[in-house]
Amino acid sequence: MSKTKIFCDIADSKTIKEFNKKSIVDGFTTNPSLMRKAGAKSYEKYSKLLLKICRKKPISLEVFADNFNEMEKQALKINSWGKNIYVKIPVVNSCEILSILSCIGASLSKPFIVWTVNFSNIQSFALSFET
């Protein structure tokens, strides 16, 4: 039997802190737009704040570049911030970079198509099922 996993799509640090304590929530996902709405001035600083709150559950952080070279740089940098990070790559222009980053072992998620790639395990992003 499968277990449905629930990920909160939020960026507000107080809300993440609250939901991080709840066992029903398996992880978090956010994006640059949600972070701006939550008051983030620096993407990196705010992401690291969220990572201090959410140390044991997975959290997806999205690159915000739209060209290959910058997406790759951002993805590698974001991935270096912690072991529980999944890097979200926008679908547009993403196939080549997803292939490269996956080969080096980066934990990735592909939004809008809704897949998370973590090494060789593939799980649904918003809801995942364990077999």
N, C-alpha and C positions, 0 to 999 in steps of 0.2 A: 504494500500500500504506500502511496506517495504522501509526502508531507508538503503542504503548500507553505512557501516562505513569503513573508510580507516585508516589503521595503518601503519606508516612508520617503516621499518625494518632497523634501523640505530643505531650507537652509538656515532658518532661524535657530540660533544656538541654544536659546532657552527651551524651545520645543524639542530640539534634538536631545538635550540633556534630560528632559522629562521622559521622552519615549525610549531613550536608551536603557532606562531602568525596566521597561516593560518586556516581559518574555515573549509576548505575541509579535513584537517587532524583531525581525532578523537582521535588518541593516538599513542603510540610508542611501539615497541618491539625491544629487543636487546638480545645479548648473550655474553658469555665471549670471544669468538673469535673476534667478532666485536669490543668489548671494547679494546682488546689488539691491534688491528689494529688502533684504534683511539688514542692509546698512554697511555692507563690506566696502571698504575703500581700497584694500589690497587683496587680490585674489589669493596670493600665496599665504599671507598672514591669516586671512580668514579661514582658509582651508586648514591650516595648521591648528587654529583654534578649535575647529570642528573635530580634528583628529585627536586633540587632547581630551575631548569629551567622549568620543567614540573610539575607544582603544581596542575593544574586543570584537566588535561587529563590523562587517564589511561596509565600506562607504564608497560610492562612485562619484568621482570628480571628473568634469568634462574639460577637454581642451577647448580653447576659444578661437584658435587660428583657423583659417580656411584654405591654407596652402600646405602642400606636403611637408616641406622642410620645417616650417614653424610648428605644424601639428606633431611632427616627430620629436622635435626639441621639447615642446611642452609635455608631451606624453611621457617621455623619459624622465623629465624633471618631476612631474607629478607622481609618477610611479616610485620615485626614490624617497618620497616622504613617509612611507610606511608600508608594512606588510599587509594591512587590511584594505588597501586602496585598489579599486577597480577604475581603470581609466576609460572614460567614455569618449568615443571618437564619432563625430557626426558622419552620417552615411555618405554625404556628398564627398567625393574624392578620397574615399577612405580605404578601398580594397588593398592598395599597395602598402600603405602604412600599417594596416591591421596585420597583414602577413609578416612584415618585418618585425613588428613589436611582439607578435605572438611567438615568433621563432626565438627571440631572446628571453622569453619567459615572463614578459610583462603581463600583469592581470588586466584584462580589457573588458569593456562592455560596449556593445554597439546599440545605441538608443534608436528608437523608432522601428527598428526591426526586432528589437527586444531580445537580444542575446547577450549573455555575459560569457567571455572566454577567459578562463583562468587555467593556464597551461594547457592540458589536454582535456580538461573537463568542460563540458558545455552545459550551461544552465539557462533557463529563462531569466530575464533581467528583472522585470517587475514582480513576477511570481515565478518561483522555481520549484521544481519537483524533484525530490530525492527518490531514487529507485532502490 
